[in-house]
Amino acid sequence: MQILLHVLCTRGSSLRAEIVRDGSVKGFGLEVTEAKRPKRRPGWAKVHSSSGERGALNIEWHANSNTLTCRAVTRASRKTSVVVGNFVNYLLQKHRARINAVLISQR
């Protein structure tokens, strides 16, 4: 099961880069595990739940549209909501001024 998050932001620097640099994500039960890997597009990151829940968020920043696109993937559908909930909570607590809308859809 996949959940897609589209975070529409105001103009500015990469929200993905701000998330990667922010050390307070651990306080929200999240952990940035990867930020760049050779042979992958720049501008992506992977965030896992640090509370032992399964699931990960693949995060990409689209500078032209100022949109943060997140794809949450887990094998157990009931566990996805924990990772997504923690991430949305983090976004609204730490980056509220930059966020215009958060759209969530399921695939």
C-alpha positions in Angstrom: 0.0 0.0 0.0 1.2 3.5 -0.8 0.2 6.9 0.6 1.1 10.0 -1.4 1.6 13.3 0.3 1.9 16.5 -1.7 2.9 19.5 0.4 2.4 22.8 -1.4 4.8 25.4 -0.1 5.6 29.1 -0.4 8.6 30.1 -2.5 11.9 29.6 -0.8 14.7 27.1 -0.3 14.2 23.3 -0.5 12.0 22.1 2.3 13.5 18.6 1.8 17.0 20.1 2.6 15.6 21.8 5.7 14.1 18.5 6.9 17.4 16.7 6.3 19.4 19.3 8.3 16.8 19.6 11.1 17.9 17.5 14.1 14.5 17.7 15.8 12.9 15.1 13.5 13.9 12.5 16.1 11.6 14.1 18.6 8.7 13.2 16.3 9.6 9.6 16.0 11.3 10.0 12.7 14.9 9.5 11.4 16.5 10.6 8.2 18.4 7.5 7.0 19.5 8.6 3.6 19.9 11.9 1.8 21.9 11.3 -1.3 23.2 8.2 -3.1 25.3 8.1 -6.3 23.3 7.4 -9.5 20.1 8.8 -7.9 18.5 12.1 -8.6 19.6 14.9 -6.3 16.9 16.3 -4.1 15.6 13.2 -2.5 15.7 11.7 1.0 14.5 8.7 2.9 12.9 9.0 6.4 12.1 6.0 8.6 10.2 5.7 11.8 12.6 5.7 14.7 10.0 4.2 17.1 10.4 0.7 15.6 7.3 0.9 13.4 7.7 -0.4 9.8 7.6 2.0 7.0 9.5 4.7 5.2 8.9 8.0 3.4 10.7 8.8 0.2 10.8 12.5 -0.1 11.5 14.7 -3.2 11.5 18.4 -3.6 10.2 20.0 -6.9 11.7 23.5 -7.0 9.7 24.7 -10.0 6.3 24.1 -8.3 7.6 24.5 -4.7 6.1 21.1 -3.9 7.4 18.4 -1.5 6.2 15.0 -2.7 6.4 12.1 -0.2 5.6 8.5 -0.9 5.0 6.3 2.1 5.5 2.6 1.7 5.0 -0.3 4.1 4.1 -3.9 3.8 1.5 -3.8 6.6 -1.2 -1.3 5.7 -2.1 -0.4 9.3 1.4 0.7 10.1 1.6 3.3 7.3 -0.6 5.7 9.2 1.9 6.0 12.1 4.8 7.1 9.9 2.6 9.5 7.9 1.0 10.9 11.0 4.3 11.6 12.6 5.6 13.3 9.5 2.5 15.5 9.0 2.7 16.4 12.7 6.4 17.3 12.3 5.6 19.5 9.2 2.8 21.4 10.9 4.9 22.0 14.0 8.2 23.0 12.4 7.3 24.4 9.0 3.8 25.8 9.3 4.8 29.2 7.8 5.9 27.5 4.6 2.9 25.2 4.0 -0.1 26.3 2.0 -1.7 22.9 1.7 -1.2 19.2 2.5 -2.9 16.7 0.1 -3.0 13.0 1.0 -4.0 10.3 -1.4 -3.9 6.5 -1.3 -2.8 4.2 -4.2 
